[in-house]
Each structure stands twice: as structure tokens, then as C-alpha cells.
Amino acid sequence: MKLARLRRKLSNAVVAQRAGISRTSLYKVETGDPGATLGTYLRVLAVLGLEGDINALAADDKVGRKLQDLALEPSRSSPRRRSTNSKAAAEVSPAASIEPGVDSP
């Protein structure tokens, strides 16, 4: 907002007077102080001829929508790994106990 004011060659005193706010309030707006009210921002935007730009602030939050969509997708868990322990490795599988050349029932 400060850059918009400077581009228009307006002093902070003139913008504050036209907006009906103090210079301190204008300073808060220009520095992004969280203590500045939305109404103060709107007044300054109107003085600068930018009141229509308020509609563009949250018109389409593409990044926010993408994050929301990702959070709603079911999570993909990694495939389970088979654990190998000494007992399971020591056991002989049924397929291994079949003698070669002999058909199983």
C-alpha cells in the first residue's frame, strides 16, 4: 500500500486525512501491523482507488484447495514387509519337503 501511495505521489498526511484516520493508523496499514482494522484497510484502499482489489484477496486460493484435496485423499500405506525371524527361516516349507519327481496328492 505504501508503494501505491508513493506511485500516486501522495504524502502520508494527505492519505490519512482523506481516509479519516490518523497517520499512525496509516503507518500500521502500510507496515502490515495486525492491530490495523479491516475498515482502516478499506478506507486507505478507497483513497488510493484500489477498493476493487479487495475482491482479489481470496478470490481463488489454488494452493489452499490443493492442500485441502491432498488431505482428503485416502492415505497410501506402504506394502507390508514379511518379517524373517530365525524360527521361520529354520522351518522347512511344505513345497521344499516334496521329493523331486514325485507328484503330490
N, C-alpha and C positions, 0 to 999 in steps of 0.2 A: 504494500500500500504506500509505503514511503516512496518507492520508485515511481509509482503512478502520480503521486503528488508532485515530485520533483520534475517529472516529464511535463507536467502542466504548468510548471513554474509558479507554483502556489506555495506560500510560506505556511508553516505550521499554525501560525496565529490566524491566518485567513481561513484555513480549512476548519480549524477548531471553532471559530466564530460562526461560520456558515452551517456547521453541523450542530451548533448549540451545545458544545461540550468544552471542557477545559483542555488546555494544551497538555496537561498531564494525562488525561484520558486518551488524547490523540497519540501521545507517545506510547502508551500501553498497547494501543491497537497496532501501531507501526512496529513494535518490537515483539508482538505475539504474546503479551502478558496474559496469563489465564484469568486475571482479575477483570479484564475488559469484557463488558457485556455484549451480547449479540446485537442488541439495539444500537450500541455505540458503533459497532462494525457497520451496520446497515446505514446509519447516518453518514458515516465517512464515505462509504461506497456511493451513496446518493450524491454527495457533494462532488465526488470525482467523476460522476456519470457512469459508474460501474455497477449500479444496483441490479442490473440484469444478470451480472455474473454470479450472483448468489445461487442461481439455479444450477450452475455448473459444478458447484462444490461437491455434491454427492449424486450427480445425475446417474452415472453408471459406474459402479465400483467393480470393475472387471477382476481385479486381483482378489478382492474380498469374496466375490462369487466363486472364483476358482478354489480358494481355500475352503470355503463352505462346502462345495461339492466334493472336494477330496476328503473332508471329514465325514461326509455322509456315506462314502463308498465303504462296502464291507472290507475289513482288513484281510489281507492275504497272508496267511501264516506260512512259514517255510515248511517244506515237507519234513516229516519226522525221520530222524535217523535211527537206524537199528543200533541198539547198544550191543556191544560184544563184551561178554564177560568170560571169565575163564571156564566156568561151568558149561555155558552154551557152546563154547568152542571145543570143549573136550568131548561133548556128546556127539555121537555119530548120527547123521541124518538117515531117515529110512531109505532114501534113494541110494545112499552110499553102501547100505548093507546088502543090496541086491547084487548077486553074483553076475558077472558078465556072461551073456549068452543064455541066461535063464529068464524066461518070461514070468512076470508077476501075475498073480491070480486076478 
